[in-house]
């Protein structure tokens, strides 16, 4: 049992959004009490205290789209890599990298990702993995790292035709085997989806195999309309819109996540809304890849459930939040749009999306919710309240201000030190693995 106390408590609970000197009590995986520091210290004297020292106590963050396979890519320079379009980015960087990933590299990538998530107050991730050098067992290796580090994870493998039928079939089996494993284990911290890359890398034959292997057990996690490749491929080869192609194969639905969705048409948005399919915006990645700006405002008008991810460009959800607001205002040439949409994506919709895969309520501090709690170091020079917290987050805060992270009642990070993990040893092992990987990529 833990008692977070003496903090400015922001709950994201409409019934009790803010307590000036707030406290939270956790027992096991749940929050059991929310109140003032004075009353909860008196009611739960046996709880282990975590003093916030007047700083912010908040719900932990959720990332609804990332890529663990890129965990060892930061700072990597690939010989001859000078992309001029999105396909060249994929083929010259990311596919070149994932074709070298062994199981050891996948584990190191997972550790690197999870450590950074914890440092930035992220306790739940939806990952979309690829490691085409060594596919079998890759999701299971990531799951082991997730359990060790304590980060709640919904995993899938990126099926693609890009490396031939044998590799494609292995990727399909990896998804199917991991979905079965998650169903059997019934671990509240682990879930599975059926992953696919993007439509222009998937034939109808592969779609048929994926649908058969999934057999309706899980939703799909797939990139769609990230670049114009999907639009052109669907139009030229299949004479339909990308979303129509997904609908044809039964991919759309309330448990499916569509990543990016930049080049959607109005009929496709209507199709996504009607099927209750989820969408994730990844603003920094979209800008970095020069693929365009997602029609966030229009999707909100349509009533689509739209979340915020990072595409592994960062593990700081506040960084992604800032970028999401800036690109919407820049693209629409309106300095007064996007605020409600981007904050709703991160602080409400991500939790609603997670609820389709995990049982306990996430993204909120209230009795009965998952004990996913962070303490943020932030003492502003200006007034701070429940009414202007989002403004402070956008203009004054970043993920590295996280000082303490708890996930599902397990303390992972306290006063900027990892709990139960040898950070120095892990970091050395990750760096050593990355150095060898970089050598293979550029050999």
C-alpha positions as CSV (number, residue, x, y, z in Angstrom):
1,X,0.0,0.0,0.0
2,X,1.3,3.4,-1.0
3,X,0.3,7.0,-0.1
4,X,1.1,9.7,-2.5
5,X,0.6,12.9,-0.5
6,X,1.5,16.6,-0.2
7,X,1.0,17.3,-3.9
8,X,-1.2,19.4,-6.2
9,X,-3.4,16.6,-7.4
10,X,-4.9,16.7,-10.9
11,X,-7.1,13.7,-11.3
12,X,-8.7,14.0,-14.8
13,X,-11.9,13.0,-13.0
14,X,-14.7,15.5,-13.7
15,X,-16.3,14.8,-10.4
16,X,-13.2,15.9,-8.4
17,X,-10.6,17.4,-10.9
18,X,-8.2,19.1,-8.4
19,X,-7.1,19.1,-4.8
20,X,-4.6,21.7,-3.7
21,X,-3.0,19.5,-1.1
22,X,-4.1,16.1,-2.5
23,X,-3.3,12.5,-1.8
24,X,-3.9,9.1,-3.3
25,X,-3.8,5.7,-1.7
26,X,-3.1,2.6,-3.7
27,X,-3.4,-1.1,-2.7
28,X,-2.5,-3.8,-5.1
29,X,-3.2,-2.7,-8.7
30,X,-5.9,-0.2,-7.8
31,X,-6.5,3.2,-6.4
32,X,-8.5,2.8,-3.2
33,X,-8.8,6.4,-1.9
34,X,-8.5,10.0,-3.1
35,X,-8.6,13.0,-0.8
36,X,-6.6,15.6,1.1
37,X,-3.2,14.8,2.5
38,X,-4.5,15.3,6.1
39,X,-7.4,13.0,5.9
40,X,-5.7,10.1,4.0
41,X,-2.5,10.2,6.2
42,X,-4.8,9.8,9.2
43,X,-6.9,7.1,7.6
44,X,-4.0,5.0,6.2
45,X,-1.1,5.3,8.6
46,X,0.2,2.0,7.5
47,X,0.7,3.1,3.9
48,X,4.2,3.7,2.5
49,X,4.4,7.4,2.0
50,X,5.6,9.1,-1.2
51,X,6.0,12.8,-0.6
52,X,5.3,14.9,-3.7
53,X,6.9,18.0,-2.0
54,X,4.1,20.3,-3.3
55,X,4.7,19.2,-6.9
56,X,2.1,17.7,-9.3
57,X,0.4,14.3,-8.8
58,X,-1.2,13.1,-12.0
59,X,-2.4,10.1,-14.0
60,X,0.3,8.4,-16.0
61,X,0.4,8.9,-19.8
62,X,-0.7,6.5,-22.6
63,X,1.0,6.2,-26.0
64,X,-1.4,4.6,-28.5
65,X,1.1,4.1,-31.4
66,X,4.9,3.6,-31.2
67,X,7.6,1.3,-32.6
68,X,9.9,-0.6,-30.3
69,X,12.0,-1.7,-33.3
70,X,13.4,1.8,-33.7
71,X,14.7,1.8,-30.1
72,X,18.3,1.6,-31.1
73,X,18.1,4.0,-34.1
74,X,18.8,7.3,-32.3
75,X,21.9,8.9,-33.7
76,X,22.2,6.2,-36.4
77,X,23.6,7.5,-39.8
78,X,23.2,5.0,-42.7
79,X,25.7,5.2,-45.5
80,X,24.1,6.5,-48.7
81,X,20.8,7.4,-47.0
82,X,19.5,10.6,-48.6
83,X,15.7,10.2,-48.9
84,X,13.7,12.4,-51.2
85,X,10.3,10.8,-50.5
86,X,8.4,8.6,-48.0
87,X,9.2,5.3,-49.7
88,X,12.9,6.1,-49.7
89,X,12.6,6.8,-45.9
90,X,11.0,3.4,-45.3
91,X,13.3,1.4,-47.6
92,X,16.5,3.3,-46.9
93,X,16.1,3.6,-43.1
94,X,13.5,1.6,-41.3
95,X,13.3,-1.5,-43.5
96,X,17.1,-1.6,-43.6
97,X,17.2,-1.5,-39.8
98,X,14.5,-4.0,-39.1
99,X,16.1,-6.5,-41.5
100,X,19.1,-6.6,-39.2
101,X,17.2,-7.0,-35.9
102,X,17.9,-10.3,-34.0
103,X,16.0,-11.4,-30.9
104,X,18.8,-9.9,-28.9
105,X,18.4,-6.6,-30.7
106,X,14.6,-6.7,-30.2
107,X,15.1,-7.2,-26.5
108,X,17.6,-4.3,-26.3
109,X,15.2,-2.1,-28.3
110,X,12.4,-3.0,-25.9
111,X,14.4,-2.2,-22.8
112,X,15.5,1.1,-24.3
113,X,11.9,2.0,-25.2
114,X,10.5,1.0,-21.8
115,X,13.1,2.8,-19.8
116,X,12.4,6.0,-21.7
117,X,8.7,5.6,-21.3
118,X,9.0,5.2,-17.5
119,X,11.3,8.3,-17.4
120,X,8.6,10.3,-19.2
121,X,5.7,9.0,-17.2
122,X,4.3,6.7,-19.8
123,X,2.9,3.4,-18.4
124,X,0.8,2.1,-21.3
125,X,2.0,1.6,-24.9
126,X,0.4,0.2,-28.1
127,X,3.4,-1.0,-30.1
128,X,3.7,-2.0,-33.7
129,X,6.8,-4.2,-34.1
130,X,9.0,-5.4,-37.0
131,X,12.3,-7.4,-37.0
132,X,12.5,-9.2,-40.3
133,X,15.9,-10.8,-39.6
134,X,14.4,-12.9,-36.7
135,X,10.7,-12.9,-36.5
136,X,9.6,-16.0,-34.5
137,X,9.5,-15.2,-30.7
138,X,10.0,-11.5,-31.2
139,X,6.7,-10.5,-29.5
140,X,7.3,-12.9,-26.7
141,X,10.8,-11.3,-26.2
142,X,9.2,-7.9,-26.0
143,X,6.5,-9.2,-23.6
144,X,9.3,-10.5,-21.2
145,X,10.8,-7.0,-21.2
146,X,7.4,-5.4,-20.6
147,X,6.8,-7.7,-17.6
148,X,10.3,-7.0,-16.2
149,X,10.1,-3.2,-16.5
150,X,6.4,-3.0,-15.6
151,X,5.0,-1.2,-18.6
152,X,1.5,-2.2,-19.7
153,X,1.7,-3.2,-23.4
154,X,-0.5,-4.1,-26.3
155,X,1.7,-5.7,-28.9
156,X,1.5,-6.8,-32.5
157,X,3.8,-7.8,-35.4
158,X,4.0,-5.8,-38.7
159,X,2.9,-8.2,-41.5
160,X,4.2,-7.2,-44.9
161,X,5.0,-8.7,-48.3
162,X,8.1,-6.6,-48.6
163,X,10.6,-9.5,-47.8
164,X,8.8,-12.4,-49.5
165,X,6.2,-15.0,-48.7
166,X,8.2,-17.0,-46.1
167,X,8.9,-13.9,-43.9
168,X,5.3,-12.8,-44.4
169,X,4.0,-16.1,-43.2
170,X,6.3,-16.0,-40.2
171,X,4.9,-12.6,-39.3
172,X,1.4,-13.8,-39.6
173,X,2.2,-16.8,-37.3
174,X,3.9,-14.5,-34.8
175,X,0.7,-12.4,-34.5
176,X,-1.5,-15.5,-34.2
177,X,0.7,-17.2,-31.6
178,X,0.9,-14.1,-29.5
179,X,-2.8,-13.5,-29.6
180,X,-3.4,-17.1,-28.4
181,X,-0.8,-16.6,-25.7
182,X,-2.4,-13.4,-24.3
183,X,-5.8,-15.1,-24.3
184,X,-4.4,-18.0,-22.3
185,X,-2.4,-15.9,-19.9
186,X,-5.1,-13.3,-19.3
187,X,-2.4,-11.0,-17.9
188,X,-4.0,-7.6,-17.1
189,X,-0.8,-5.8,-18.2
190,X,-0.5,-7.5,-21.6
191,X,-2.7,-7.5,-24.7
192,X,-2.4,-8.4,-28.4
193,X,-3.6,-7.0,-31.7
194,X,-3.0,-8.3,-35.3
195,X,-0.4,-6.1,-36.9
196,X,0.0,-5.1,-40.6
197,X,2.3,-2.6,-42.1
198,X,0.6,-0.5,-44.8
199,X,-1.8,-1.3,-47.7
200,X,0.7,-0.8,-50.4
201,X,2.9,-3.6,-48.9
202,X,0.0,-6.0,-48.5
203,X,-1.6,-8.1,-51.3
204,X,-5.1,-9.4,-51.2
205,X,-3.6,-12.9,-50.7
206,X,-1.9,-11.7,-47.5
207,X,-5.0,-10.0,-46.3
208,X,-6.9,-13.2,-46.7
209,X,-4.2,-15.1,-44.7
210,X,-4.2,-12.5,-41.9
211,X,-8.0,-12.5,-41.6
212,X,-8.0,-16.3,-41.4
213,X,-5.2,-16.5,-38.9
214,X,-6.8,-13.8,-36.7
215,X,-10.2,-15.5,-36.8
216,X,-11.9,-12.5,-35.2
217,X,-9.9,-12.8,-32.0
218,X,-8.4,-9.3,-31.9
219,X,-8.5,-6.0,-33.6
220,X,-6.0,-4.9,-36.2
221,X,-3.2,-2.3,-35.9
222,X,-2.3,-1.0,-39.3
223,X,-0.9,2.1,-41.1
224,X,-3.2,3.7,-43.6
225,X,-2.9,6.7,-45.8
226,X,0.4,7.8,-44.1
227,X,1.9,8.6,-47.5
228,X,0.2,8.8,-50.9
229,X,1.6,5.3,-51.6
230,X,-1.6,3.7,-50.1
231,X,-3.9,6.0,-52.1
232,X,-2.2,5.4,-55.4
233,X,-1.7,1.6,-54.8
234,X,-5.4,1.1,-53.8
235,X,-6.6,3.2,-56.7
236,X,-4.3,1.7,-59.4
237,X,-4.3,-2.0,-58.4
238,X,-7.6,-2.5,-56.7
239,X,-9.8,0.4,-58.0
240,X,-11.0,1.4,-54.6
241,X,-10.1,3.7,-51.7
242,X,-7.7,2.4,-49.0
243,X,-10.5,2.4,-46.3
244,X,-12.8,0.6,-48.8
245,X,-10.1,-2.1,-49.1
246,X,-9.9,-2.5,-45.4
247,X,-13.7,-2.7,-45.2
248,X,-13.7,-5.4,-47.9
249,X,-11.6,-7.6,-45.7
250,X,-13.4,-6.9,-42.4
251,X,-10.4,-5.0,-41.0
252,X,-12.4,-2.0,-39.7
253,X,-14.1,-2.2,-36.3
254,X,-14.1,-1.0,-32.8
255,X,-11.0,-2.8,-31.8
256,X,-8.9,-1.8,-34.8
257,X,-6.4,1.1,-34.7
258,X,-5.5,3.0,-37.9
259,X,-2.2,4.8,-37.7
260,X,-1.7,8.2,-39.3
261,X,-4.7,8.6,-41.7
262,X,-3.4,11.7,-43.4
263,X,-4.8,11.4,-46.9
264,X,-8.3,10.3,-46.1
265,X,-11.4,11.3,-48.2
266,X,-14.7,12.3,-46.7
267,X,-16.3,8.9,-47.5
268,X,-13.4,7.1,-45.8
269,X,-13.9,9.2,-42.7
270,X,-17.6,8.3,-42.7
271,X,-16.7,4.6,-43.1
272,X,-14.3,4.8,-40.1
273,X,-16.9,6.5,-38.0
274,X,-19.7,4.1,-38.9
275,X,-17.5,1.1,-37.9
276,X,-16.3,2.7,-34.6
277,X,-12.7,2.2,-35.8
278,X,-10.0,4.1,-33.8
279,X,-7.4,6.4,-35.4
280,X,-4.0,7.6,-34.0
281,X,-2.4,10.8,-35.0
282,X,1.5,11.0,-34.9
283,X,2.3,14.7,-35.6
284,X,6.1,14.8,-35.2
285,X,6.6,11.8,-37.3
286,X,4.3,13.1,-40.0
287,X,6.2,16.4,-40.1
288,X,9.6,14.7,-40.1
289,X,8.6,12.4,-42.9
290,X,7.0,15.2,-44.8
291,X,3.9,13.2,-45.5
292,X,1.4,15.9,-44.6
293,X,-1.0,16.9,-41.8
294,X,-3.7,14.6,-40.5
295,X,-7.2,16.1,-40.8
296,X,-7.7,16.1,-37.1
297,X,-10.3,18.8,-36.9
298,X,-12.5,17.2,-39.6
299,X,-12.2,13.8,-37.9
300,X,-13.4,15.3,-34.7
301,X,-16.3,16.9,-36.4
302,X,-17.2,13.4,-37.8
303,X,-17.1,12.0,-34.2
304,X,-14.1,9.6,-34.9
305,X,-12.3,8.3,-31.8
306,X,-8.9,9.9,-32.4
307,X,-5.9,9.3,-30.1
308,X,-2.4,10.7,-29.9
309,X,0.8,8.6,-30.5
310,X,4.4,9.3,-31.3
311,X,5.4,6.7,-33.9
312,X,8.5,6.4,-31.7
313,X,9.7,9.9,-32.8
314,X,9.7,10.6,-29.0
315,X,8.5,8.9,-25.8
316,X,7.5,12.2,-24.3
317,X,3.7,12.6,-24.8
318,X,3.8,16.2,-23.9
319,X,6.2,16.8,-26.7
320,X,3.8,15.1,-29.1
321,X,1.0,17.2,-27.6
322,X,2.8,20.5,-28.4
323,X,3.5,19.3,-31.9
324,X,-0.1,18.3,-32.5
325,X,-1.3,21.7,-31.6
326,X,1.3,23.6,-33.6
327,X,0.8,21.6,-36.9
328,X,-3.0,21.9,-36.8
329,X,-2.8,25.7,-36.4
330,X,0.0,26.0,-39.0
331,X,-1.8,23.8,-41.5
332,X,-5.2,25.4,-41.0
333,X,-3.7,28.9,-40.8
334,X,-5.8,29.6,-37.8
335,X,-4.2,30.4,-34.4
336,X,-7.3,29.6,-32.4
337,X,-8.0,26.0,-33.4
338,X,-6.9,22.6,-32.2
339,X,-6.6,23.2,-28.5
340,X,-9.6,21.1,-27.4
341,X,-8.9,18.4,-30.0
342,X,-5.3,17.7,-29.1
343,X,-5.9,17.8,-25.3
344,X,-8.9,15.5,-25.7
345,X,-6.8,13.1,-27.8
346,X,-4.1,12.7,-25.1
347,X,-6.1,13.0,-21.9
348,X,-9.4,11.4,-22.7
349,X,-9.4,9.5,-26.0
350,X,-6.1,7.6,-25.3
351,X,-7.7,6.3,-22.1
352,X,-10.9,5.4,-24.0
353,X,-8.9,3.5,-26.6
354,X,-6.9,1.6,-23.9
355,X,-10.2,0.6,-22.3
356,X,-11.0,-1.5,-25.4
357,X,-8.0,-3.7,-24.5
358,X,-7.5,-3.3,-20.8
359,X,-10.0,-3.8,-18.0
360,X,-9.1,-1.3,-15.3
361,X,-9.8,2.4,-16.0
362,X,-6.7,4.2,-17.1
363,X,-5.8,7.9,-17.5
364,X,-7.7,9.0,-14.3
365,X,-7.1,9.1,-10.6
366,X,-10.3,7.9,-8.8
367,X,-11.3,5.0,-6.6
368,X,-11.2,1.7,-8.5
369,X,-9.0,2.9,-11.4
370,X,-5.6,1.4,-12.2
371,X,-2.9,2.7,-9.9
372,X,-1.0,4.4,-12.7
373,X,0.3,7.6,-11.1
374,X,3.2,10.0,-11.8
375,X,4.7,12.9,-9.9
376,X,5.9,15.8,-12.0
377,X,8.4,18.4,-10.9
378,X,6.8,21.7,-11.8
379,X,6.7,24.9,-9.8
380,X,5.4,27.7,-12.1
381,X,5.8,31.4,-11.6
382,X,2.2,31.9,-12.7
383,X,-1.1,30.6,-11.2
384,X,-1.9,27.0,-11.7
385,X,-5.3,25.4,-11.4
386,X,-7.5,22.7,-12.9
387,X,-8.8,25.3,-15.4
388,X,-5.4,26.1,-16.9
389,X,-3.3,22.9,-16.4
390,X,-3.4,22.0,-20.1
391,X,-1.9,25.4,-20.9
392,X,0.9,24.8,-18.4
393,X,1.5,21.4,-20.0
394,X,1.7,22.8,-23.5
395,X,3.8,25.8,-22.8
396,X,5.7,24.9,-19.6
397,X,6.1,21.2,-19.1
398,X,7.9,18.2,-20.7
399,X,8.0,14.5,-19.9
400,X,11.4,14.5,-18.3
401,X,10.0,16.5,-15.4
402,X,8.6,13.2,-14.3
403,X,10.1,12.3,-10.9
404,X,8.1,9.2,-9.9
405,X,6.2,6.6,-11.9
406,X,3.9,3.9,-10.8
407,X,2.1,1.4,-13.1
408,X,-0.6,-0.9,-11.9
409,X,0.4,-0.3,-8.3
410,X,4.0,-1.2,-8.9
411,X,6.6,1.5,-8.2
412,X,8.9,1.7,-11.3
413,X,10.7,5.0,-10.8
414,X,11.1,7.0,-7.6
415,X,13.0,10.3,-7.2
416,X,14.4,9.7,-10.7
417,X,15.9,6.3,-9.9
418,X,14.6,3.0,-11.3
419,X,13.1,0.6,-8.8
420,X,14.2,-3.0,-9.1
421,X,16.2,-2.4,-12.3
422,X,20.0,-1.9,-12.7
423,X,19.9,1.1,-15.0
424,X,23.7,1.3,-15.4
425,X,24.0,-2.4,-16.4
426,X,21.0,-2.3,-18.7
427,X,22.2,0.9,-20.4
428,X,25.6,-0.6,-21.0
429,X,24.1,-3.8,-22.5
430,X,21.8,-1.7,-24.7
431,X,24.7,0.5,-26.0
432,X,26.8,-2.6,-26.7
433,X,24.0,-4.2,-28.7
434,X,23.3,-1.0,-30.6
435,X,27.0,-0.6,-31.6
436,X,27.0,-4.1,-33.1
437,X,23.7,-3.5,-34.8
438,X,24.9,-0.2,-36.4
439,X,28.0,-2.1,-37.7
440,X,25.8,-4.7,-39.5
441,X,23.5,-2.0,-40.9
442,X,26.5,-0.2,-42.4
443,X,28.7,-3.1,-43.3
